[in-house]
Amino acid sequence: MILARHAESLLWAGRYLERAENTSRCLSYAANSITHLRPGEATAEGEMLVRTLGLQDELEAVGPLESQPQLIAFLLSDTDNPGSVVSAVTAVRENLRTVRDRIPIELWEEANGLYLRFPFLGHADAAPSGLHEVLLMVRRACLAISGILNEGMRRDEGHAFAVLGRMLERSIFTVGLLEASHADSRGVMDATRMLRLTSSLQAYHRQHGNAPDFDSVVRYLLHAKDLPRSVLSCLDRAEERLTGLASTAAALDRPRRKAALLRARLELGEVEEAMSAAPVPTLQDFLAQFMELASDVHTGIVPPLAMATVRSQYIRPGDGGDGGDGGGGAR
Amino acid sequence: MVDVIPEPGSGLLDQYQPGGAFDEAFDADGSVRGTYSRIVERFRELDISEVRRLENLVADEFRRQGITFTVYSEEEGTERIWPMDLFPRIIAAAEWDELSRGLSQRVAAMNCFLADLYNGGGQAIADGVVPRWLVVSSRGFERNAVGIRVPHSAHCNIAGIDVVRAADGRYRVLEDNLRSPSGISYVVENRAAMAKACSWLFYDHPVEPTEQYGRMLRSTLDSMAPDGNDSPHIVVLTPGIYNSAYFEHAFLARSMGVELVEGRDLVVDDHTVYSRTIEGLVKVDVIYRRIDDDFLDPVAFRPDSTLGVPGLLSALRAGTVTVCNALGNGVVDDKGVYPYVPDLIRYYLGAEPIIDNVPTYMMWDPDQRSEALARLDELVAKPVGESGGYGVLIGPHATERELDDARATIEADPRNWIVQELVQLSTLPALAEDQLEPRHLDLRPFVLTGERTEVFPGGLTRVAMRRGSLIVNSSQGGGSKDTWVLAPETP
């Protein structure tokens, strides 16, 4: 049994943890790739990363991307950008703080420690001097948090929600990456970059050789059951958690069925078939369905407002119930 | 891992001079008291750099865990790391035995008074032990609590009694806290941090453990189920993550293995409290609330409060839930009622108080008022409804103008003031600059009452970190010490 608010906090802690890791990986990639990009490509790649992370609206509020330092500030330290690393790390900490009574102490300490290690928190314009070290620190801390989550936390509903949050966020990231790659008319997002941005390059090489082609990578990121970041793998784990949770929380049965349907569409090749005709609209629709799934999970957790209605009538002082009218109702 | 005992250093205690107050570690002639002989020896082996290193280890531990407190009067950066001085307070077994008996006695009498007041027709008032006008004019008196039945008549399940040691070495009660006394989490975390940073200090000291608090509290709250249910659904009710004591609320829930809820997590339906879980509404039996009475139920109390649970009072009256501590305990926290507690002990228990009060003048008594105001420059004036050291005037430290202002304020509103003899709080060595120097301290032990009463060994030792200061509150620059109660020696 878990409080609805705690379930929500753990779901979001899982989502933001994944987001912190994804954004850090994208930033690392952007910082490293500057060494071999041709003039003009850096901006195109930056826009592609922003699209992958689904942050176009947030970027629009800041203005057009003009330089790589601007991209780094936007993705790393901009506290107005909910997808920045700082925002995600802060949100992980805040969400875990609200449930610190039910999570392992080490989990809270690691999340709090990561937050406290940001010297520029609260200063959106501060440029970090050692980007590589900061990103490495974030990714290592995220891995440590994941490790404690997986190895140190009881397999209760709270754990299930944290994992569910991670899987939803990860699916959204991977589908977003595929969508951005297909929409990329300038050829920035090639097969190798897709694999690097999902930490899947090495795994792909071992399985398929070291000359990745675009279509094969897309299939790999969609279908590989043994790849933790593939969409199918994420859906499997999300569905498994939802099945367990829905056995007692009826409101989560709807998202459970939706996850099962998405998995079936993927396994039966329906998504790929549609992609062969219209890849971008298909992936956009697929992404929208994941967003809807995430929204359904949220709706399933948060009880309807009607539950807050107080039906009790006023009991006068001294009219304490003697149990005579069903729990001492008003007389 | 084997601890390494540091080599002798350069005498942190070489220039230690106990002042006029009772020093817990040293006699007036400068010789070490028996209880402290081994710890003083250990500290004499340390040098300042080693102590600083250990302090940093402890501070890092607190920072990592987010063990902080909030200073509301500051505009920014209000979260501070909990300050702890490494030199522990040590209480010998026999001394603790007497102190804990005195605390149990005091809390028992106050529980009797609360039960009498809210459910027994007010016999003590009728018999003239406490004036009726004083009780009903107290801000802590809660008419809505009249008639709400409380299991075992235990209105105060968790009490924090502030005691001090005067110049004669005897303990005295300075203040009673029967609403939401805080500090127990710091007691447990102080010990954990000390044990991690300098476990070798504990050698040869049979110190009573502190980690059993969660178990003791759980057992107390289990016994408070309204219907005698032996495995009640217990929750800890917090105002939320921005409350200064949120760390403590989470600590309490975690150490008991129960949920930490906010008001919005609870709902009252048909005079029954439920928590909103993903499986639906689940009945709640016992609420350990860390929210003041006024904020508990916006229907009955402050309508602007979003912290509480609408309809909670109706559930209390229906007897479907127990709120711990009970509603209306603030009447005993009122410093105006404090002078009557020794009489309450005599009245209800037929015994003399084991721990005395600090001599107190009641400002609503004209004779006592004129006597006290004439020598206010030697005394301490306290508003009856404040806590945390706020509003306190220490006569010897006040200017003539401050004294005159205080006299006028008291004359205008005598019901809301008491004046006490200045107690030179006892001292212990604490680190100042590069030496250990005497610093004043108090002690807040915790008394748990449900079906039976237990006193948690030790308590929160608060220490004034400025030379000569008598203000130990953390909100006003005070620190803390680990408190060691020594186990009785086995024959």
Chai-1 contact restraints between the chains, C-beta under 6 A:
chainA,res_idxA,chainB,res_idxB,connection_type,confidence,min_distance_angstrom,max_distance_angstrom,comment,restraint_id
A,M1,B,T277,contact,1.0,0.0,6.0,A-B,restraint_1
A,I2,B,T277,contact,1.0,0.0,6.0,A-B,restraint_2
A,I2,B,I278,contact,1.0,0.0,6.0,A-B,restraint_3
A,L3,B,E259,contact,1.0,0.0,6.0,A-B,restraint_4
A,L3,B,D265,contact,1.0,0.0,6.0,A-B,restraint_5
A,L3,B,T277,contact,1.0,0.0,6.0,A-B,restraint_6
A,A4,B,R276,contact,1.0,0.0,6.0,A-B,restraint_7
A,A4,B,I278,contact,1.0,0.0,6.0,A-B,restraint_8
A,R5,B,D265,contact,1.0,0.0,6.0,A-B,restraint_9
A,A7,B,I278,contact,1.0,0.0,6.0,A-B,restraint_10
A,R97,B,I241,contact,1.0,0.0,6.0,A-B,restraint_11
A,T98,B,I241,contact,1.0,0.0,6.0,A-B,restraint_12
A,R100,B,A250,contact,1.0,0.0,6.0,A-B,restraint_13
A,D101,B,A250,contact,1.0,0.0,6.0,A-B,restraint_14
A,D101,B,A253,contact,1.0,0.0,6.0,A-B,restraint_15
A,D101,B,R254,contact,1.0,0.0,6.0,A-B,restraint_16
A,D101,B,L260,contact,1.0,0.0,6.0,A-B,restraint_17
A,E109,B,R64,contact,1.0,0.0,6.0,A-B,restraint_18
A,E109,B,Q65,contact,1.0,0.0,6.0,A-B,restraint_19
A,N112,B,G66,contact,1.0,0.0,6.0,A-B,restraint_20
A,G113,B,R64,contact,1.0,0.0,6.0,A-B,restraint_21
A,T248,B,E279,contact,1.0,0.0,6.0,A-B,restraint_22
A,A249,B,I278,contact,1.0,0.0,6.0,A-B,restraint_23
A,A249,B,E279,contact,1.0,0.0,6.0,A-B,restraint_24
A,I301,B,I278,contact,1.0,0.0,6.0,A-B,restraint_25
A,P303,B,R276,contact,1.0,0.0,6.0,A-B,restraint_26
A,M307,B,V267,contact,1.0,0.0,6.0,A-B,restraint_27
A,A308,B,V267,contact,1.0,0.0,6.0,A-B,restraint_28
A,V310,B,V268,contact,1.0,0.0,6.0,A-B,restraint_29
A,V310,B,P310,contact,1.0,0.0,6.0,A-B,restraint_30
A,V310,B,G311,contact,1.0,0.0,6.0,A-B,restraint_31
A,R311,B,D269,contact,1.0,0.0,6.0,A-B,restraint_32
A,R311,B,D270,contact,1.0,0.0,6.0,A-B,restraint_33
A,S312,B,V268,contact,1.0,0.0,6.0,A-B,restraint_34
A,S312,B,H271,contact,1.0,0.0,6.0,A-B,restraint_35
A,S312,B,G311,contact,1.0,0.0,6.0,A-B,restraint_36
A,S312,B,S314,contact,1.0,0.0,6.0,A-B,restraint_37
A,I315,B,S314,contact,1.0,0.0,6.0,A-B,restraint_38
A,I315,B,R317,contact,1.0,0.0,6.0,A-B,restraint_39
A,P317,B,V146,contact,1.0,0.0,6.0,A-B,restraint_40
A,P317,B,G147,contact,1.0,0.0,6.0,A-B,restraint_41
A,G318,B,G147,contact,1.0,0.0,6.0,A-B,restraint_42
A,G320,B,G147,contact,1.0,0.0,6.0,A-B,restraint_43
A,G320,B,R149,contact,1.0,0.0,6.0,A-B,restraint_44
A,G320,B,R317,contact,1.0,0.0,6.0,A-B,restraint_45
A,G320,B,G319,contact,1.0,0.0,6.0,A-B,restraint_46
A,G321,B,A318,contact,1.0,0.0,6.0,A-B,restraint_47
A,G321,B,G319,contact,1.0,0.0,6.0,A-B,restraint_48
A,G327,B,H271,contact,1.0,0.0,6.0,A-B,restraint_49
A,G327,B,T272,contact,1.0,0.0,6.0,A-B,restraint_50
A,G327,B,A318,contact,1.0,0.0,6.0,A-B,restraint_51
A,G327,B,T320,contact,1.0,0.0,6.0,A-B,restraint_52
A,G328,B,H271,contact,1.0,0.0,6.0,A-B,restraint_53
A,G328,B,A318,contact,1.0,0.0,6.0,A-B,restraint_54
A,G328,B,G319,contact,1.0,0.0,6.0,A-B,restraint_55
A,G329,B,H271,contact,1.0,0.0,6.0,A-B,restraint_56
